[in-house]
Amino acid sequence: MLKILVSLALISSFAFSAGLKANGCDLSQVGDVELNINNKSYKKANYKAKVPSGRNFKTIFIGATMNVDTALVTIIDIEADKREKGKPRTGRVTVKVDTGSNSENVVLEYNYDKGHFSAKGIQKNKQEISFALEIKALLCHAK
């Protein structure tokens, strides 16, 4: 029995040291989403999240959609750069842009700083696509 308890304690310590943390915050999109696409700016894009809140960007963004006029933008992937303490979080967001007659995947560079998330990239037609929104930490978990 003692061996089992020692083994469980050892496994737990390895899991926590590998990055499985007991702290963090639940994140949620708040307010309007601004979308710029095909040389048009939409201050209030129709944004639909997959989930209302989550522990990280992947949870709250992948599967979310932004719909304006004839364009549907779906977030299909997000990948973070290595985090540097004291600097904004950065990475890449892959979106699928569907305009009815055309569909393409576009990689956007993102920046997250002080609750403001913004991402931008260039479509095949050389037009910029970008979106911005506020992300709020709803509930923070302590160690």
VEXGU-344239 format. One line per 3 residues: number of its first residue (from 1); for each residue x, y, z of N, C-alpha, C. Coordinates in nm, 4 decimals, always signed. Layout:
! residues N
NUM = X/Y/Z/X/Y/Z/X/Y/Z | ... .
END
This chain:
! residues 143
1 = +0.0824/-0.1188/+0.0000/+0.0000/+0.0000/+0.0000/+0.0869/+0.1253/+0.0000 | +0.1946/+0.1217/+0.0768/+0.2856/+0.2353/+0.0827/+0.3491/+0.2613/-0.0538 | +0.3829/+0.1535/-0.1265/+0.4413/+0.1688/-0.2589/+0.3438/+0.2382/-0.3543 .
4 = +0.2160/+0.2046/-0.3439/+0.1137/+0.2663/-0.4296/+0.1038/+0.4155/-0.4006 | +0.1009/+0.4524/-0.2733/+0.0906/+0.5945/-0.2361/+0.2137/+0.6726/-0.2820 | +0.3322/+0.6128/-0.2645/+0.4547/+0.6789/-0.3085/+0.4536/+0.6938/-0.4613 .
7 = +0.4067/+0.5910/-0.5318/+0.3994/+0.5971/-0.6783/+0.3040/+0.7064/-0.7232 | +0.1877/+0.7174/-0.6605/+0.0914/+0.8217/-0.6950/+0.1477/+0.9610/-0.6686 | +0.2170/+0.9779/-0.5581/+0.2781/+1.1071/-0.5268/+0.3840/+1.1435/-0.6305 .
10 = +0.4637/+1.0453/-0.6724/+0.5673/+1.0684/-0.7719/+0.5059/+1.1049/-0.9075 | +0.4033/+1.0338/-0.9478/+0.3347/+1.0626/-1.0745/+0.2747/+1.2025/-1.0716 | +0.2129/+1.2395/-0.9601/+0.1537/+1.3730/-0.9469/+0.2588/+1.4820/-0.9593 .
13 = +0.3730/+1.4619/-0.8950/+0.4771/+1.5648/-0.9019/+0.5313/+1.5784/-1.0436 | +0.5448/+1.4656/-1.1176/+0.5890/+1.4733/-1.2569/+0.4860/+1.5446/-1.3429 | +0.3586/+1.5174/-1.3204/+0.2522/+1.5807/-1.3985/+0.2533/+1.7312/-1.3782 .
16 = +0.2664/+1.7768/-1.2542/+0.2678/+1.9200/-1.2279/+0.3930/+1.9857/-1.2842 | +0.5073/+1.9178/-1.2764/+0.6301/+1.9763/-1.3302/+0.6280/+1.9797/-1.4823 | +0.5478/+1.8946/-1.5464/+0.5369/+1.8915/-1.6922/+0.4428/+1.9985/-1.7450 .
19 = +0.3818/+2.0758/-1.6586/+0.2984/+2.1850/-1.7051/+0.1513/+2.1694/-1.6753 | +0.1102/+2.0636/-1.6128/-0.0287/+2.0492/-1.5730/-0.0470/+2.1251/-1.4436 | -0.0984/+2.2454/-1.4531/-0.1035/+2.3332/-1.3380/-0.2404/+2.3322/-1.2729 .
22 = -0.2423/+2.3595/-1.1458/-0.3675/+2.3678/-1.0730/-0.4162/+2.5118/-1.0662 | -0.3426/+2.6035/-1.1280/-0.3873/+2.7422/-1.1271/-0.4146/+2.7882/-1.2690 | -0.4672/+2.9081/-1.2842/-0.5003/+2.9634/-1.4141/-0.6323/+3.0351/-1.4050 .
25 = -0.6794/+3.0841/-1.5181/-0.8039/+3.1588/-1.5201/-0.8949/+3.1055/-1.6295 | -1.0248/+3.1125/-1.6058/-1.1213/+3.0848/-1.7110/-1.1344/+3.2114/-1.7933 | -1.1237/+3.1980/-1.9255/-1.1265/+3.3116/-2.0163/-1.2585/+3.3160/-2.0911 .
28 = -1.3040/+3.4366/-2.1245/-1.4269/+3.4517/-2.2007/-1.4196/+3.5766/-2.2869 | -1.4776/+3.5683/-2.4063/-1.4891/+3.6848/-2.4936/-1.5988/+3.7742/-2.4378 | -1.5720/+3.9051/-2.4311/-1.6720/+4.0005/-2.3831/-1.6861/+4.1139/-2.4844 .
31 = -1.8057/+4.1663/-2.4978/-1.8283/+4.2781/-2.5888/-1.8338/+4.2351/-2.7340 | -1.8208/+4.3327/-2.8218/-1.8325/+4.3102/-2.9656/-1.7006/+4.2650/-3.0264 | -1.7113/+4.1955/-3.1390/-1.5944/+4.1534/-3.2158/-1.5868/+4.2414/-3.3393 .
34 = -1.4699/+4.3008/-3.3605/-1.4474/+4.3834/-3.4797/-1.3776/+4.2978/-3.5837 | -1.4323/+4.2936/-3.7043/-1.3763/+4.2140/-3.8133/-1.3519/+4.3045/-3.9328 | -1.2334/+4.2950/-3.9905/-1.1998/+4.3661/-4.1134/-1.1704/+4.2612/-4.2195 .
37 = -1.2477/+4.2656/-4.3288/-1.2314/+4.1665/-4.4344/-1.2728/+4.2277/-4.5681 | -1.1985/+4.1948/-4.6726/-1.2286/+4.2426/-4.8076/-1.2469/+4.3935/-4.8123 | -1.1564/+4.4651/-4.7478/-1.1555/+4.6122/-4.7441/-1.2785/+4.6735/-4.6767 .
40 = -1.3479/+4.5955/-4.5943/-1.4610/+4.6490/-4.5187/-1.4378/+4.6244/-4.3705 | -1.4805/+4.7199/-4.2900/-1.4665/+4.7084/-4.1452/-1.6044/+4.6906/-4.0826 | -1.6158/+4.5899/-3.9979/-1.7413/+4.5609/-3.9279/-1.7142/+4.5730/-3.7782 .
43 = -1.7696/+4.6742/-3.7165/-1.7458/+4.6991/-3.5732/-1.8158/+4.5974/-3.4847 | -1.9224/+4.5345/-3.5371/-1.9986/+4.4366/-3.4596/-2.0254/+4.3134/-3.5455 | -1.9242/+4.2301/-3.5618/-1.9423/+4.1062/-3.6370/-2.0288/+4.0104/-3.5557 .
46 = -2.1065/+3.9294/-3.6239/-2.1892/+3.8291/-3.5572/-2.0972/+3.7141/-3.5134 | -2.0560/+3.7159/-3.3876/-1.9606/+3.6195/-3.3326/-2.0354/+3.5129/-3.2539 | -2.0055/+3.3871/-3.2840/-2.0648/+3.2753/-3.2098/-1.9527/+3.1868/-3.1584 .
49 = -1.9405/+3.1832/-3.0262/-1.8381/+3.0997/-2.9630/-1.8876/+2.9560/-2.9534 | -1.7953/+2.8605/-2.9543/-1.8311/+2.7201/-2.9318/-1.8697/+2.6982/-2.7860 | -1.7971/+2.7644/-2.6950/-1.8241/+2.7563/-2.5511/-1.8164/+2.8982/-2.4948 .
52 = -1.8905/+2.9272/-2.3884/-1.8892/+3.0621/-2.3328/-1.7575/+3.1001/-2.2647 | -1.6873/+3.0024/-2.2089/-1.5602/+3.0300/-2.1427/-1.4764/+2.9030/-2.1413 | -1.3457/+2.9197/-2.1150/-1.2569/+2.8044/-2.1111/-1.1239/+2.8406/-2.0500 .
55 = -1.0401/+2.7394/-2.0287/-0.9118/+2.7578/-1.9597/-0.8015/+2.8148/-2.0494 | -0.8214/+2.8102/-2.1831/-0.7170/+2.8606/-2.2725/-0.7788/+2.9057/-2.4045 | -0.6955/+2.9634/-2.4914/-0.7445/+3.0146/-2.6191/-0.8009/+2.9042/-2.7079 .
58 = -0.7370/+2.7872/-2.7090/-0.7878/+2.6773/-2.7915/-0.9318/+2.6439/-2.7548 | -0.9590/+2.6379/-2.6263/-1.0929/+2.6017/-2.5798/-1.1977/+2.7023/-2.6254 | -1.1672/+2.8308/-2.6140/-1.2697/+2.9304/-2.6451/-1.2736/+2.9714/-2.7922 .
61 = -1.1659/+2.9500/-2.8679/-1.1643/+2.9965/-3.0057/-1.1929/+2.8902/-3.1109 | -1.1356/+2.7709/-3.1003/-1.1504/+2.6723/-3.2079/-1.2975/+2.6361/-3.2251 | -1.3455/+2.6579/-3.3467/-1.4855/+2.6328/-3.3791/-1.5734/+2.7566/-3.3734 .
64 = -1.5214/+2.8675/-3.3205/-1.5982/+2.9919/-3.3165/-1.6118/+3.0481/-3.4580 | -1.7214/+3.1204/-3.4828/-1.7446/+3.1784/-3.6143/-1.7744/+3.3275/-3.6044 | -1.7397/+3.3975/-3.7107/-1.7733/+3.5380/-3.7284/-1.8413/+3.5478/-3.8637 .
67 = -1.9598/+3.6074/-3.8680/-2.0382/+3.6134/-3.9890/-2.0737/+3.7580/-4.0201 | -2.0404/+3.8033/-4.1395/-2.0760/+3.9375/-4.1859/-2.1135/+3.9302/-4.3325 | -2.2149/+4.0037/-4.3725/-2.2603/+4.0097/-4.5121/-2.2476/+3.8742/-4.5804 .
70 = -2.1510/+3.8625/-4.6722/-2.1366/+3.7381/-4.7495/-2.0170/+3.6546/-4.7057 | -1.9585/+3.6841/-4.5914/-1.8399/+3.6106/-4.5473/-1.8653/+3.5400/-4.4139 | -1.8220/+3.4153/-4.4078/-1.8242/+3.3381/-4.2841/-1.6793/+3.3026/-4.2516 .
73 = -1.6328/+3.3443/-4.1333/-1.4967/+3.3172/-4.0899/-1.5046/+3.2214/-3.9721 | -1.4382/+3.1061/-3.9837/-1.4376/+3.0046/-3.8786/-1.2952/+2.9863/-3.8293 | -1.2767/+2.9911/-3.6978/-1.1446/+2.9683/-3.6396/-1.1232/+2.8176/-3.6318 .
76 = -1.0186/+2.7688/-3.7003/-0.9972/+2.6242/-3.7058/-0.8751/+2.5769/-3.6276 | -0.7851/+2.6695/-3.5940/-0.6680/+2.6288/-3.5156/-0.6052/+2.7523/-3.4522 | -0.5343/+2.7296/-3.3436/-0.4573/+2.8370/-3.2796/-0.3334/+2.7742/-3.2183 .
79 = -0.2210/+2.8409/-3.2368/-0.0940/+2.7902/-3.1849/-0.0169/+2.9060/-3.1228 | +0.0221/+2.8881/-2.9982/+0.0922/+2.9940/-2.9254/+0.2430/+2.9833/-2.9440 | +0.3070/+3.0992/-2.9459/+0.4533/+3.1035/-2.9404/+0.4944/+3.0778/-2.7961 .
82 = +0.6233/+3.0510/-2.7768/+0.6745/+3.0353/-2.6413/+0.6527/+3.1662/-2.5668 | +0.6012/+3.1557/-2.4468/+0.5669/+3.2745/-2.3689/+0.6915/+3.3357/-2.3071 | +0.7014/+3.4684/-2.3190/+0.8096/+3.5434/-2.2577/+0.7505/+3.6275/-2.1461 .
85 = +0.8011/+3.6091/-2.0262/+0.7481/+3.6787/-1.9097/+0.7543/+3.8307/-1.9289 | +0.6423/+3.8970/-1.8983/+0.6352/+4.0420/-1.9083/+0.6055/+4.0954/-2.0473 | +0.5926/+4.0065/-2.1469/+0.5637/+4.0488/-2.2838/+0.4270/+3.9945/-2.3253 .
88 = +0.3637/+4.0596/-2.4240/+0.2335/+4.0100/-2.4721/+0.2449/+3.8676/-2.5253 | +0.1349/+3.7938/-2.5168/+0.1313/+3.6597/-2.5753/+0.1138/+3.6740/-2.7256 | +0.1814/+3.5888/-2.8003/+0.1744/+3.5928/-2.9457/+0.1585/+3.4522/-3.0006 .
91 = +0.1224/+3.4435/-3.1273/+0.1086/+3.3145/-3.1933/+0.0372/+3.3292/-3.3255 | -0.0218/+3.2194/-3.3711/-0.0910/+3.2166/-3.4983/-0.2310/+3.1569/-3.4829 | -0.3251/+3.2158/-3.5543/-0.4625/+3.1669/-3.5606/-0.4896/+3.1318/-3.7063 .
94 = -0.5387/+3.0109/-3.7315/-0.5775/+2.9726/-3.8669/-0.7288/+2.9834/-3.8768 | -0.7748/+3.0584/-3.9774/-0.9177/+3.0750/-3.9996/-0.9535/+3.0251/-4.1387 | -1.0762/+2.9778/-4.1524/-1.1303/+2.9420/-4.2836/-1.2234/+3.0556/-4.3227 .
97 = -1.1962/+3.1179/-4.4362/-1.2777/+3.2278/-4.4865/-1.3608/+3.1740/-4.6019 | -1.4925/+3.1785/-4.5863/-1.5853/+3.1283/-4.6878/-1.6731/+3.2445/-4.7337 | -1.6589/+3.2815/-4.8607/-1.7382/+3.3914/-4.9158/-1.8485/+3.3427/-5.0078 .
100 = -1.8791/+3.2153/-5.0031/-1.9810/+3.1587/-5.0909/-1.9212/+3.1101/-5.2210 | -1.8505/+3.1981/-5.2912/-1.7884/+3.1601/-5.4179/-1.6434/+3.1154/-5.4003 | -1.5878/+3.1423/-5.2837/-1.4467/+3.1112/-5.2590/-1.4286/+3.0709/-5.1126 .
103 = -1.3380/+2.9778/-5.0897/-1.3065/+2.9355/-4.9535/-1.1555/+2.9162/-4.9438 | -1.0967/+2.9705/-4.8373/-0.9526/+2.9542/-4.8187/-0.9183/+2.9583/-4.6707 | -0.8086/+2.8929/-4.6369/-0.7544/+2.9002/-4.5018/-0.6484/+3.0102/-4.4996 .
106 = -0.6537/+3.0933/-4.3944/-0.5602/+3.2044/-4.3813/-0.4985/+3.1985/-4.2420 | -0.3672/+3.2138/-4.2357/-0.2961/+3.2159/-4.1083/-0.2800/+3.3624/-4.0656 | -0.3259/+3.3941/-3.9453/-0.3164/+3.5281/-3.8904/-0.2190/+3.5265/-3.7733 .
109 = -0.1430/+3.6316/-3.7575/-0.0554/+3.6477/-3.6417/-0.1373/+3.7153/-3.5323 | -0.1331/+3.6606/-3.4090/-0.2100/+3.7235/-3.3022/-0.1212/+3.7814/-3.1936 | -0.1826/+3.8748/-3.1199/-0.1185/+3.9417/-3.0076/-0.2245/+3.9543/-2.8991 .
112 = -0.1911/+3.9147/-2.7777/-0.2830/+3.9274/-2.6648/-0.2107/+4.0011/-2.5530 | -0.2663/+4.1167/-2.5157/-0.2028/+4.1984/-2.4136/-0.3097/+4.2734/-2.3345 | -0.3055/+4.2607/-2.2045/-0.3950/+4.3326/-2.1125/-0.5419/+4.3167/-2.1499 .
115 = -0.5810/+4.1950/-2.1849/-0.7204/+4.1657/-2.2142/-0.7634/+4.1911/-2.3576 | -0.6750/+4.2454/-2.4407/-0.7106/+4.2747/-2.5798/-0.6439/+4.1726/-2.6719 | -0.7258/+4.1031/-2.7506/-0.6786/+4.0026/-2.8455/-0.6983/+4.0580/-2.9858 .
118 = -0.5928/+4.0584/-3.0662/-0.6055/+4.1011/-3.2056/-0.5238/+4.0081/-3.2933 | -0.5746/+3.9842/-3.4146/-0.5072/+3.8962/-3.5093/-0.5223/+3.9534/-3.6487 | -0.4155/+3.9395/-3.7305/-0.4277/+3.9851/-3.8685/-0.3373/+3.9052/-3.9604 .
121 = -0.3807/+3.8981/-4.0861/-0.3065/+3.8260/-4.1880/-0.3480/+3.8741/-4.3257 | -0.2944/+3.8087/-4.4295/-0.3195/+3.8474/-4.5681/-0.3829/+3.7294/-4.6413 | -0.4939/+3.7575/-4.7111/-0.5599/+3.6563/-4.7915/-0.4868/+3.6384/-4.9252 .
124 = -0.5238/+3.5340/-5.0002/-0.4611/+3.5085/-5.1308/-0.4804/+3.6261/-5.2262 | -0.5922/+3.6965/-5.2120/-0.6185/+3.8109/-5.3002/-0.5451/+3.9368/-5.2535 | -0.4507/+3.9193/-5.1615/-0.3651/+4.0260/-5.1084/-0.4388/+4.1251/-5.0189 .
127 = -0.5639/+4.0943/-4.9832/-0.6374/+4.1814/-4.8929/-0.6157/+4.1358/-4.7495 | -0.6102/+4.2342/-4.6603/-0.5891/+4.2047/-4.5186/-0.7180/+4.1544/-4.4548 | -0.7020/+4.0607/-4.3630/-0.8130/+4.0167/-4.2790/-0.7648/+4.0286/-4.1346 .
130 = -0.8510/+4.0823/-4.0493/-0.8129/+4.0960/-3.9088/-0.9380/+4.0935/-3.8223 | -0.9182/+4.0576/-3.6973/-1.0263/+4.0680/-3.6008/-0.9678/+4.1024/-3.4649 | -1.0527/+4.1631/-3.3822/-1.0091/+4.2038/-3.2486/-1.1262/+4.1908/-3.1527 .
133 = -1.0953/+4.1550/-3.0287/-1.1964/+4.1413/-2.9257/-1.1317/+4.1478/-2.7892 | -1.2142/+4.1634/-2.6894/-1.1661/+4.1660/-2.5517/-1.1851/+4.0283/-2.4897 | -1.0851/+3.9828/-2.4177/-1.0894/+3.8558/-2.3449/-1.0767/+3.8878/-2.1973 .
136 = -1.1723/+3.8409/-2.1202/-1.1741/+3.8693/-1.9775/-1.1450/+3.7417/-1.8984 | -1.0641/+3.7559/-1.7947/-1.0400/+3.6448/-1.7011/-1.1566/+3.6441/-1.6019 | -1.2391/+3.5400/-1.6094/-1.3605/+3.5343/-1.5280/-1.3366/+3.4819/-1.3881 .
139 = -1.2649/+3.3736/-1.3793/-1.2467/+3.3056/-1.2517/-1.1046/+3.2528/-1.2476 | -1.0281/+3.2986/-1.1533/-0.8897/+3.2530/-1.1433/-0.8768/+3.1498/-1.0314 | -0.8038/+3.0435/-1.0632/-0.7841/+2.9326/-0.9700/-0.6458/+2.9460/-0.9091 .
142 = -0.6374/+2.9344/-0.7803/-0.5083/+2.9455/-0.7115/-0.4521/+2.8067/-0.6849 | -0.3218/+2.8030/-0.6643/-0.2554/+2.6752/-0.6316/-0.2978/+2.6280/-0.4963 .
END
